[in-house]
Amino acid sequence: AATGSAGGGVNVAKNYFTSGSGNWTANANATSASAFIKGGGGGGGGFQNNVPSPKPGKSGGPGGYGFFFAPVTGGDSYAYAIGSGGNGGPNQQQGQAGQASQVTNVGTANGGTGGGRGPQPPGNPGNAPGSTGDFSGNNTLLVTGDSAGGGGGGATSGAGQAGQTGFILIYDNSGSV
């Protein structure tokens, strides 16, 4: 593979972010970046006990998940943020949506929606608009054991569980660690 000041080298994993926000700086020789980006999962819905037949809450939707490829300028910094999972709904309430994970000028994966209370439906998965590969809802393609899935619903008169936090795995084509 080509290397040198023009970039074009092998894609090398640079950073794996699992919480918070900050800046990622592309290697000085990089001309492109690729990233697996996963949004936060939606929180599970709370138990519904005021209906003739009590019902457990439904799971929140998993965060959107995609693979992104974008040009970058070597040495420049790009802001990133990891989407948090949505809070589980308290008794008889819907779970909250997960937050988006994003890298500026590279890509965004949206969070899943919150799960319904009692007889309402589960949350919907987020999406990854503009990705080279949108794997939302397909957790068999994850690069880690973290599914960033939605939280489970409240089973017996309780709150739903929180959704999982998203993540970002960034590569660049600098050919060096």
C-alpha positions as a Markdown table, in Angstrom:
| # | Residue | x | y | z |
|---|---|---|---|---|
| 1 | Ala | 0.0 | 0.0 | 0.0 |
| 2 | Ala | 1.1 | 3.5 | -0.7 |
| 3 | Thr | 2.5 | 5.6 | 2.2 |
| 4 | Gly | 4.0 | 9.0 | 2.5 |
| 5 | Ser | 3.0 | 12.6 | 2.9 |
| 6 | Ala | 0.0 | 12.3 | 0.6 |
| 7 | Gly | -1.5 | 9.6 | 2.9 |
| 8 | Gly | -3.2 | 6.7 | 1.1 |
| 9 | Gly | -1.7 | 4.2 | 3.6 |
| 10 | Val | -3.5 | 1.3 | 5.3 |
| 11 | Asn | -6.4 | 2.2 | 7.5 |
| 12 | Val | -5.3 | 2.1 | 11.1 |
| 13 | Ala | -7.5 | 2.1 | 14.2 |
| 14 | Lys | -6.9 | 5.4 | 16.0 |
| 15 | Asn | -9.4 | 5.9 | 18.8 |
| 16 | Tyr | -12.2 | 4.0 | 20.5 |
| 17 | Phe | -14.6 | 6.3 | 22.4 |
| 18 | Thr | -17.2 | 5.0 | 24.7 |
| 19 | Ser | -18.3 | 8.1 | 26.7 |
| 20 | Gly | -18.3 | 11.9 | 26.7 |
| 21 | Ser | -17.2 | 14.3 | 24.1 |
| 22 | Gly | -14.1 | 16.0 | 22.9 |
| 23 | Asn | -11.9 | 16.3 | 19.8 |
| 24 | Trp | -10.2 | 13.7 | 17.6 |
| 25 | Thr | -7.1 | 14.9 | 15.7 |
| 26 | Ala | -6.4 | 13.2 | 12.4 |
| 27 | Asn | -2.8 | 12.0 | 11.9 |
| 28 | Ala | -0.7 | 14.5 | 10.0 |
| 29 | Asn | -0.5 | 12.3 | 6.9 |
| 30 | Ala | -4.2 | 11.3 | 6.8 |
| 31 | Thr | -6.5 | 12.2 | 3.9 |
| 32 | Ser | -9.5 | 10.1 | 4.9 |
| 33 | Ala | -11.1 | 8.6 | 7.9 |
| 34 | Ser | -13.6 | 5.7 | 8.4 |
| 35 | Ala | -15.6 | 5.2 | 11.5 |
| 36 | Phe | -18.1 | 2.7 | 13.1 |
| 37 | Ile | -20.6 | 4.9 | 14.9 |
| 38 | Lys | -23.3 | 3.7 | 17.2 |
| 39 | Gly | -26.0 | 5.8 | 18.8 |
| 40 | Gly | -27.4 | 5.4 | 22.4 |
| 41 | Gly | -30.2 | 2.9 | 23.0 |
| 42 | Gly | -33.6 | 4.0 | 24.1 |
| 43 | Gly | -34.8 | 3.4 | 27.6 |
| 44 | Gly | -37.3 | 0.7 | 28.4 |
| 45 | Gly | -40.9 | 1.6 | 29.2 |
| 46 | Gly | -42.3 | 1.3 | 32.7 |
| 47 | Phe | -44.8 | -1.4 | 34.0 |
| 48 | Gln | -48.5 | -0.6 | 33.4 |
| 49 | Asn | -50.6 | -1.7 | 36.3 |
| 50 | Asn | -53.8 | 0.4 | 36.0 |
| 51 | Val | -55.3 | -1.7 | 33.2 |
| 52 | Pro | -57.6 | -4.7 | 33.6 |
| 53 | Ser | -54.6 | -6.9 | 32.8 |
| 54 | Pro | -51.2 | -5.5 | 34.0 |
| 55 | Lys | -48.6 | -5.4 | 31.3 |
| 56 | Pro | -44.8 | -5.1 | 31.5 |
| 57 | Gly | -43.0 | -2.2 | 29.7 |
| 58 | Lys | -41.5 | -2.7 | 26.3 |
| 59 | Ser | -37.8 | -2.5 | 25.4 |
| 60 | Gly | -36.3 | 0.7 | 24.0 |
| 61 | Gly | -35.0 | 0.7 | 20.5 |
| 62 | Pro | -31.3 | 0.0 | 19.8 |
| 63 | Gly | -29.1 | 3.0 | 18.7 |
| 64 | Gly | -28.5 | 3.5 | 15.0 |
| 65 | Tyr | -25.2 | 1.9 | 13.8 |
| 66 | Gly | -23.3 | 2.7 | 10.6 |
| 67 | Phe | -19.9 | 2.7 | 8.9 |
| 68 | Phe | -18.8 | 6.1 | 7.6 |
| 69 | Phe | -16.1 | 7.1 | 5.2 |
| 70 | Ala | -15.1 | 10.8 | 4.7 |
| 71 | Pro | -12.2 | 12.9 | 3.6 |
| 72 | Val | -10.2 | 14.6 | 6.4 |
| 73 | Thr | -7.3 | 17.1 | 6.6 |
| 74 | Gly | -4.3 | 15.7 | 8.3 |
| 75 | Gly | -3.6 | 17.4 | 11.6 |
| 76 | Asp | -7.1 | 18.9 | 11.9 |
| 77 | Ser | -9.3 | 18.2 | 14.9 |
| 78 | Tyr | -12.9 | 17.0 | 14.6 |
| 79 | Ala | -15.4 | 17.2 | 17.5 |
| 80 | Tyr | -17.1 | 14.0 | 18.6 |
| 81 | Ala | -19.8 | 13.1 | 21.1 |
| 82 | Ile | -21.0 | 9.8 | 22.3 |
| 83 | Gly | -24.8 | 9.3 | 22.7 |
| 84 | Ser | -26.0 | 8.3 | 26.1 |
| 85 | Gly | -28.7 | 5.7 | 26.6 |
| 86 | Gly | -32.2 | 7.0 | 27.3 |
| 87 | Asn | -33.5 | 6.7 | 30.8 |
| 88 | Gly | -36.0 | 4.0 | 31.6 |
| 89 | Gly | -39.6 | 5.1 | 32.0 |
| 90 | Pro | -40.9 | 5.2 | 35.6 |
| 91 | Asn | -43.9 | 3.1 | 36.4 |
| 92 | Gln | -46.6 | 3.6 | 33.8 |
| 93 | Gln | -44.5 | 5.9 | 31.6 |
| 94 | Gln | -42.6 | 5.5 | 28.3 |
| 95 | Gly | -38.8 | 5.3 | 28.2 |
| 96 | Gln | -36.7 | 8.2 | 26.9 |
| 97 | Ala | -34.9 | 8.2 | 23.5 |
| 98 | Gly | -31.2 | 7.5 | 23.3 |
| 99 | Gln | -28.9 | 10.3 | 22.1 |
| 100 | Ala | -27.0 | 10.5 | 18.8 |
| 101 | Ser | -23.3 | 9.8 | 18.5 |
| 102 | Gln | -21.4 | 11.9 | 16.0 |
| 103 | Val | -18.0 | 12.9 | 14.6 |
| 104 | Thr | -18.1 | 16.3 | 12.8 |
| 105 | Asn | -17.7 | 16.0 | 9.0 |
| 106 | Val | -17.6 | 12.2 | 9.3 |
| 107 | Gly | -21.0 | 10.9 | 10.4 |
| 108 | Thr | -23.9 | 10.6 | 12.9 |
| 109 | Ala | -25.8 | 7.6 | 14.3 |
| 110 | Asn | -29.1 | 8.5 | 15.9 |
| 111 | Gly | -30.4 | 7.1 | 19.2 |
| 112 | Gly | -33.2 | 4.6 | 19.5 |
| 113 | Thr | -36.6 | 5.7 | 20.7 |
| 114 | Gly | -37.9 | 4.8 | 24.2 |
| 115 | Gly | -40.0 | 1.7 | 24.8 |
| 116 | Gly | -43.7 | 1.9 | 25.5 |
| 117 | Arg | -45.4 | 1.5 | 28.8 |
| 118 | Gly | -47.5 | -1.6 | 29.3 |
| 119 | Pro | -49.4 | -2.5 | 26.1 |
| 120 | Gln | -47.6 | 0.1 | 23.9 |
| 121 | Pro | -45.1 | -1.0 | 21.3 |
| 122 | Pro | -41.3 | -1.3 | 21.9 |
| 123 | Gly | -39.0 | 1.5 | 20.8 |
| 124 | Asn | -37.7 | 1.8 | 17.2 |
| 125 | Pro | -34.1 | 1.5 | 16.3 |
| 126 | Gly | -32.1 | 4.7 | 15.5 |
| 127 | Asn | -30.6 | 5.1 | 12.0 |
| 128 | Ala | -27.3 | 6.2 | 10.5 |
| 129 | Pro | -28.1 | 8.6 | 7.6 |
| 130 | Gly | -25.4 | 9.0 | 5.0 |
| 131 | Ser | -23.4 | 6.0 | 6.1 |
| 132 | Thr | -21.7 | 3.7 | 3.7 |
| 133 | Gly | -23.3 | 0.8 | 5.5 |
| 134 | Asp | -26.3 | 1.3 | 7.8 |
| 135 | Phe | -26.4 | -1.7 | 10.1 |
| 136 | Ser | -29.1 | -0.3 | 12.4 |
| 137 | Gly | -31.0 | -3.2 | 14.0 |
| 138 | Asn | -28.4 | -5.7 | 13.0 |
| 139 | Asn | -26.3 | -6.3 | 16.1 |
| 140 | Thr | -24.5 | -9.3 | 14.6 |
| 141 | Leu | -22.2 | -6.8 | 12.8 |
| 142 | Leu | -20.9 | -5.0 | 15.9 |
| 143 | Val | -17.2 | -4.5 | 16.3 |
| 144 | Thr | -17.5 | -5.0 | 20.1 |
| 145 | Gly | -19.6 | -7.0 | 22.5 |
| 146 | Asp | -21.5 | -3.7 | 23.3 |
| 147 | Ser | -24.8 | -3.8 | 21.5 |
| 148 | Ala | -25.9 | -0.3 | 22.5 |
| 149 | Gly | -29.4 | -1.8 | 22.7 |
| 150 | Gly | -32.5 | -0.4 | 24.3 |
| 151 | Gly | -33.2 | -0.9 | 27.9 |
| 152 | Gly | -35.6 | -3.7 | 29.0 |
| 153 | Gly | -39.1 | -2.8 | 30.1 |
| 154 | Gly | -40.3 | -2.8 | 33.7 |
| 155 | Ala | -41.5 | -6.4 | 34.4 |
| 156 | Thr | -43.3 | -6.2 | 37.7 |
| 157 | Ser | -44.5 | -2.8 | 38.9 |
| 158 | Gly | -41.3 | -1.0 | 38.2 |
| 159 | Ala | -39.3 | 1.3 | 35.9 |
| 160 | Gly | -37.7 | 0.3 | 32.6 |
| 161 | Gln | -34.0 | -0.1 | 32.3 |
| 162 | Ala | -31.8 | 2.6 | 30.8 |
| 163 | Gly | -30.5 | 2.1 | 27.2 |
| 164 | Gln | -26.9 | 1.4 | 26.5 |
| 165 | Thr | -24.4 | 4.1 | 25.7 |
| 166 | Gly | -23.2 | 4.4 | 22.1 |
| 167 | Phe | -19.6 | 4.3 | 20.8 |
| 168 | Ile | -17.2 | 5.5 | 18.1 |
| 169 | Leu | -14.3 | 3.6 | 16.5 |
| 170 | Ile | -12.2 | 5.8 | 14.2 |
| 171 | Tyr | -9.6 | 4.8 | 11.6 |
| 172 | Asp | -7.5 | 6.9 | 9.3 |
| 173 | Asn | -5.4 | 6.1 | 6.3 |
| 174 | Ser | -2.1 | 7.4 | 7.6 |
| 175 | Gly | -0.7 | 3.9 | 7.7 |
| 176 | Ser | 0.9 | 4.4 | 11.1 |
| 177 | Val | -0.1 | 4.1 | 14.7 |
